[in-house]
Amino acid sequence: MTDANPTADQVIEDQESKDGFEKNLKSKPTWLRFLFMVFYAIAFNVAALVGTLIVVTGFVIVLITGQPNDKLQRAGQVLATYLSDIVRYLTYNTETKPFPFDSDLASDANE
């Protein structure tokens, strides 16, 4: 058969595909996740800016004192964990929302 005359199976598959797409398009959980994804994409950029400030501050402290600052190192570790959690959520590798919704930032950093 040619593409101009699809088989009955092909017509059924195409209709099921359209129905699935329409169902997904109208899915409230899908759109809710999209809103969370937009929020976390913004949070990622803010956290990356904070990370840049931590890096620069840490470098200046090492220039002045010759030693890294323990508090900045811990803050950097917490931030790295948070950024990792955000990326895992944005890429559908987890359904667990990062801080501030489904997980505690402090407990995530200790794992």
C-alpha atoms as a printed R data frame, in Angstrom:
    type eleno elety resid chain resno      x      y      z
1   ATOM     1    CA   MET     A     1  0.000  0.000  0.000
2   ATOM     2    CA   THR     A     2  1.087  3.555 -0.548
3   ATOM     3    CA   ASP     A     3  1.080  6.398  1.927
4   ATOM     4    CA   ALA     A     4 -1.954  7.849  0.146
5   ATOM     5    CA   ASN     A     5 -3.935  4.749  1.151
6   ATOM     6    CA   PRO     A     6 -2.989  3.859  4.732
7   ATOM     7    CA   THR     A     7 -4.005  0.548  6.214
8   ATOM     8    CA   ALA     A     8 -6.650  0.326  8.922
9   ATOM     9    CA   ASP     A     9 -3.910 -0.351 11.504
10  ATOM    10    CA   GLN     A    10 -2.059  2.799 10.479
11  ATOM    11    CA   VAL     A    11 -5.242  4.877 10.774
12  ATOM    12    CA   ILE     A    12 -5.920  3.466 14.256
13  ATOM    13    CA   GLU     A    13 -2.304  4.123 15.349
14  ATOM    14    CA   ASP     A    14 -2.472  7.694 14.030
15  ATOM    15    CA   GLN     A    15 -5.738  8.326 15.880
16  ATOM    16    CA   GLU     A    16 -4.341  6.851 19.112
17  ATOM    17    CA   SER     A    17 -1.257  9.026 18.712
18  ATOM    18    CA   LYS     A    18 -3.423 12.143 18.268
19  ATOM    19    CA   ASP     A    19 -5.588 11.176 21.247
20  ATOM    20    CA   GLY     A    20 -2.470 10.644 23.397
21  ATOM    21    CA   PHE     A    21 -1.067 14.002 22.341
22  ATOM    22    CA   GLU     A    22 -4.329 15.798 23.123
23  ATOM    23    CA   LYS     A    23 -4.539 14.041 26.489
24  ATOM    24    CA   ASN     A    24 -0.966 15.079 27.329
25  ATOM    25    CA   LEU     A    25 -1.602 18.619 26.106
26  ATOM    26    CA   LYS     A    26 -4.597 18.972 28.426
27  ATOM    27    CA   SER     A    27 -2.913 17.251 31.385
28  ATOM    28    CA   LYS     A    28 -2.959 19.456 34.481
29  ATOM    29    CA   PRO     A    29  0.051 17.672 36.099
30  ATOM    30    CA   THR     A    30  2.123 18.268 32.946
31  ATOM    31    CA   TRP     A    31  1.412 21.993 32.989
32  ATOM    32    CA   LEU     A    32  1.967 22.187 36.737
33  ATOM    33    CA   ARG     A    33  5.361 20.556 36.282
34  ATOM    34    CA   PHE     A    34  6.098 23.094 33.526
35  ATOM    35    CA   LEU     A    35  5.457 25.927 35.996
36  ATOM    36    CA   PHE     A    36  7.773 24.291 38.532
37  ATOM    37    CA   MET     A    37 10.382 23.859 35.792
38  ATOM    38    CA   VAL     A    38 10.220 27.573 34.954
39  ATOM    39    CA   PHE     A    39 10.598 28.404 38.659
40  ATOM    40    CA   TYR     A    40 13.581 26.062 39.019
41  ATOM    41    CA   ALA     A    41 15.229 27.357 35.844
42  ATOM    42    CA   ILE     A    42 15.123 30.844 37.364
43  ATOM    43    CA   ALA     A    43 16.309 29.493 40.734
44  ATOM    44    CA   PHE     A    44 19.208 27.741 38.966
45  ATOM    45    CA   ASN     A    45 20.388 31.020 37.442
46  ATOM    46    CA   VAL     A    46 20.131 32.862 40.761
47  ATOM    47    CA   ALA     A    47 21.997 30.049 42.528
48  ATOM    48    CA   ALA     A    48 24.677 30.084 39.822
49  ATOM    49    CA   LEU     A    49 25.167 33.803 40.449
50  ATOM    50    CA   VAL     A    50 25.479 33.130 44.186
51  ATOM    51    CA   GLY     A    51 27.999 30.400 43.330
52  ATOM    52    CA   THR     A    52 30.035 32.887 41.348
53  ATOM    53    CA   LEU     A    53 30.087 35.222 44.346
54  ATOM    54    CA   ILE     A    54 31.208 32.361 46.599
55  ATOM    55    CA   VAL     A    55 34.016 31.483 44.179
56  ATOM    56    CA   VAL     A    56 35.270 35.059 43.885
57  ATOM    57    CA   THR     A    57 35.020 35.661 47.633
58  ATOM    58    CA   GLY     A    58 36.801 32.391 48.342
59  ATOM    59    CA   PHE     A    59 39.588 33.294 45.949
60  ATOM    60    CA   VAL     A    60 40.059 36.709 47.538
61  ATOM    61    CA   ILE     A    61 40.168 35.112 50.996
62  ATOM    62    CA   VAL     A    62 42.842 32.647 49.823
63  ATOM    63    CA   LEU     A    63 44.853 35.562 48.401
64  ATOM    64    CA   ILE     A    64 44.660 37.408 51.722
65  ATOM    65    CA   THR     A    65 44.987 34.573 54.251
66  ATOM    66    CA   GLY     A    66 46.588 31.796 52.229
67  ATOM    67    CA   GLN     A    67 43.883 29.326 53.357
68  ATOM    68    CA   PRO     A    68 40.385 28.474 52.137
69  ATOM    69    CA   ASN     A    69 37.463 29.500 54.320
70  ATOM    70    CA   ASP     A    70 35.609 26.514 55.841
71  ATOM    71    CA   LYS     A    71 32.227 28.252 55.855
72  ATOM    72    CA   LEU     A    72 32.523 29.169 52.188
73  ATOM    73    CA   GLN     A    73 33.531 25.601 51.356
74  ATOM    74    CA   ARG     A    74 30.419 24.264 53.118
75  ATOM    75    CA   ALA     A    75 28.235 26.871 51.397
76  ATOM    76    CA   GLY     A    76 29.736 25.853 48.067
77  ATOM    77    CA   GLN     A    77 28.979 22.196 48.772
78  ATOM    78    CA   VAL     A    78 25.358 22.951 49.701
79  ATOM    79    CA   LEU     A    79 25.000 25.058 46.568
80  ATOM    80    CA   ALA     A    80 26.538 22.353 44.364
81  ATOM    81    CA   THR     A    81 24.100 19.789 45.763
82  ATOM    82    CA   TYR     A    82 21.181 22.154 45.206
83  ATOM    83    CA   LEU     A    83 22.202 22.867 41.617
84  ATOM    84    CA   SER     A    84 22.534 19.133 41.005
85  ATOM    85    CA   ASP     A    85 19.042 18.548 42.437
86  ATOM    86    CA   ILE     A    86 17.612 21.234 40.158
87  ATOM    87    CA   VAL     A    87 19.231 19.765 37.046
88  ATOM    88    CA   ARG     A    88 18.007 16.269 37.940
89  ATOM    89    CA   TYR     A    89 14.448 17.621 38.296
90  ATOM    90    CA   LEU     A    90 14.588 19.698 35.099
91  ATOM    91    CA   THR     A    91 15.844 16.726 33.068
92  ATOM    92    CA   TYR     A    92 13.134 14.359 34.388
93  ATOM    93    CA   ASN     A    93 15.651 12.236 36.282
94  ATOM    94    CA   THR     A    94 13.607 12.653 39.473
95  ATOM    95    CA   GLU     A    95 10.094 13.644 40.430
96  ATOM    96    CA   THR     A    96 11.255 14.998 43.792
97  ATOM    97    CA   LYS     A    97 11.183 18.768 43.718
98  ATOM    98    CA   PRO     A    98 14.266 20.456 45.172
99  ATOM    99    CA   PHE     A    99 14.124 22.923 48.053
100 ATOM   100    CA   PRO     A   100 11.838 24.771 48.923
101 ATOM   101    CA   PHE     A   101  9.013 22.410 47.934
102 ATOM   102    CA   ASP     A   102  9.656 18.690 48.511
103 ATOM   103    CA   SER     A   103 13.063 18.469 50.139
104 ATOM   104    CA   ASP     A   104 15.074 20.154 52.841
105 ATOM   105    CA   LEU     A   105 18.184 21.965 51.624
106 ATOM   106    CA   ALA     A   106 20.199 21.272 54.784
107 ATOM   107    CA   SER     A   107 19.463 17.519 54.828
108 ATOM   108    CA   ASP     A   108 20.315 17.190 51.114
109 ATOM   109    CA   ALA     A   109 23.745 18.724 51.703
110 ATOM   110    CA   ASN     A   110 24.536 16.221 54.468
111 ATOM   111    CA   GLU     A   111 23.863 13.173 52.279
